[in-house]
Amino acid sequence: MPSAPSTPSAPSNAAAASEPAVDPELAAERAHLRAARAALELMHGDVVDTETPLIVNAGTDSYWDNKFFQWAREHRAEVLLDQPKIPLFFGRLDCEPGAVFDGADHAGRVLGPDGEVDRLYIGRRHIREPDGAQLVIDWRARVAMPFYRAGPADPQRVLVRRRHGFSHEPGPDGFVDVTAYEDEPVSGAQATATEGFSDLVTAEIERPRSGPMRDIVATIQPDQDVLVRAPLDTTICVQGAPGTGKTAVGLHRVAYLLYAERSRLARDGGIAIIGPNRSFLQYIRHVLPALGEVFVQQLTFPDLIRRYYPDHALAVHEEETATVTVKGDARMAAVLRRALWSGVGVGDDVEAVVYSKGASRFRVPDYEVREIAAGVVETATRYAPGRTTLAQRLAHAVLLRMEQRGGTPDDRTQNAVARSAPVRRILNQVWPQRTPEQVLHRLLSDAGFLAEAAGDDLTAEEQKALLWRKPYRSVKSVRWSEADLVLLDELGELLEREPRRGHLVVDEAQDLSAMQLRALGRRCRTATVLGDLAQATTPYASTSWQSVLAELGAGEASEIVELTRGFRVPAAIIEFAARLLPSLQPDLAEPVSLRRAAGGLRITAAAGSEVTAEEVLQACLRIDEEGGHAGSIGVIATDAEIRRVFDLLHSGPTRSALDKAGLTPAMLGDTENALEHFRLVCVPASLAKGLEFDGVVVVEPATIVDAEPRGLNRLYVALTRAVSALTVLHARPLPAELAARS
Ligand SMILES: Nc1ncnc2c1ncn2[C@@H]1O[C@H](COP(=O)(O)OP(=O)(O)OP(=O)(O)O)[C@@H](O)[C@H]1O
């Protein structure tokens, strides 16, 4: 939602909120908003008032048809509710006559200042009059695309693009109102390619941040729009420095795909978002509902995988780095394959099949059984179907004997033979029944079995890291780790292929292991992959997007795109954080900050041997003061240190001072909806990824670096969360990598 600039500038015809009566254009825009609001109310009423017939015969088809209709209606009613703070439109296009409406249908053709124009209002959803006339067009519609892409170089038949500014708070009628507008001539004599952004877009980019993430639908930029509207058939991978809008693009892409490809996605199993942790999902959770999409699954990877193994007992302790690193490595796929198939083989001891029916006995000689089995072993690609095929082939051989003796066996007989004891005996010998749990249990507890399956793929050290120190006695008693669930999933796929479904948007994808990517890849036809290699903090993170796409199985139909314009971090702060880049990912470009605000970067040495509560308090109060007491503040320290900081802030005189300033502290991860209800949030460094705060205090960078193998990457994440101000507090010397570049 754009906020109104206080003094809109040329080439706009902007009108300030204080003088609405004198500007007929503004009055007309307000009238259009009222008309749209009234029409939306009618649309909502239509849905609510339509009766759904009551069908009580549970279990019948008509009962379920009826139920789905009822749900769809409830959903539609929810979508059509007018939200007090979400304007019904945010822009307008005046196009050449005939560009949108054809001769017969010119309901949207109006008289502009220089003659007739085709006029469209662009908003978050379609709104129409009862007679069908469109008052607002959904931003996702094809005709709305020029709003995002047209410019003097390629006007796309647009004459003028108008952007609207709105009041921040609802007025007396309970809703926000139009307070300003700004016109950009796109074609014609007045159109000139302007450098930078219009005032309303600038105001939106510069606005102080508070609370959870908001949509950017009014100000999506052309390069972002290309990604948002990319076809469903391609997997796109977006590499971008912190704050370049990757998450925003991913979320708007979901909304777009649900509009443009709704029925195809519904048929293919839908669309879901995979985020790095639950705090992040909380942070983004309002964006899609604001765009009218209330039913999109938003999950972390562990939550997603856990859904497939709801009854498996989970390990309580975290695994060692060396163990999770091997378990996440792509080589594990080959190890698991060998482990699973190691029991399959046709030995000389395989005997004949002798099947008895009544007084008759049908015999398939041992050499023929061995030949059949060897043929199936050679051609099978998956374990379970291969086993079934062998049973059927053996049964078929028996059936041929029955026919030779004048019988007329049918399919049912063949199935009965395939399930019979003589055939099962051969199966158990040649192709034993296996579950993923049995195979993994043995692999992680039996050093000999592991060594055989590992072949040359894993070193002795890596095999040692995999073996349980204290093996579980039985499969049933195992407590599986998160990494184990991914291995079980891979085994499950080797046993029997799962059908692929819909589309996944994977955020912070740089942190996923090869095995996790494989698990995601087999669950979707295509994906949108978002991330930043420089922000990779897991020990098993990928080092290139090419390998991420390969593990995902994205194949040829994929594309890697880089975003370089930063919407979050001011230039001074990004320049400081980017000093780390040569040590992290030297080939990545430093982002170009789009923010004009200078951005307060302050580096403060603590007076004593450790950063005190008073020093954190003063840093927060100063940021708050400079930010006009409006934005959010995040205090980031290592997971261990942040508890101490929180306890200090939360008690005694520090707490009173913070309460007085309206900055009662909350702890991210502990306090429910901390990002929504508290302006000051203590953030464990491990949860900072993807978040942003108006002001940020980073406590003791050197300790963040020392806390984990990829501590430098973690520090880069922490330093790039600030929209307006960053204060770095340190008692220890700053990490050498942060020294100024010459
Ligand atoms: N076109 C835009 N107009 C206005 N604001 C934008 C635009 N694109 C992105 N932003 C804002 O920039 C900020 C950063 O966006 P986002 O969180 O999507 O970046 P990111 O690349 O995912 O960052 P990170 O790598 O840190 O996760 C957000 O506040 C977002 O709303």
The ligand as a Gaussian input file, in Angstrom:
#p B3LYP/6-31G(d) Opt

LIG

0 1
 N        8.998000      -3.311000      -5.727000
 C        9.059000      -3.036000      -4.433000
 N        8.449000      -1.949000      -3.935000
 C        8.512000      -1.651000      -2.617000
 N        9.147000      -2.400000      -1.713000
 C        9.768000      -3.496000      -2.143000
 C        9.755000      -3.876000      -3.521000
 N       10.445000      -5.032000      -3.640000
 C       10.857000      -5.369000      -2.401000
 N       10.452000      -4.443000      -1.508000
 C       10.674000      -4.448000      -0.057000
 O       12.042000      -4.677000       0.193000
 C       12.187000      -5.398000       1.410000
 C       13.050000      -6.602000       1.180000
 O       12.342000      -7.542000       0.408000
 P       12.501000      -9.092000       0.645000
 O       12.396000      -9.422000       2.084000
 O       11.605000      -9.762000      -0.319000
 O       14.029000      -9.259000       0.191000
 P       14.881000     -10.591000       0.138000
 O       15.684000     -10.488000      -1.119000
 O       14.022000     -11.784000       0.294000
 O       15.835000     -10.389000       1.383000
 P       16.675000     -11.470000       2.235000
 O       17.763000     -11.988000       1.326000
 O       17.232000     -10.699000       3.351000
 O       15.735000     -12.538000       2.655000
 C       10.787000      -5.724000       1.895000
 O       10.376000      -4.756000       2.833000
 C        9.962000      -5.585000       0.637000
 O        8.634000      -5.263000       0.923000

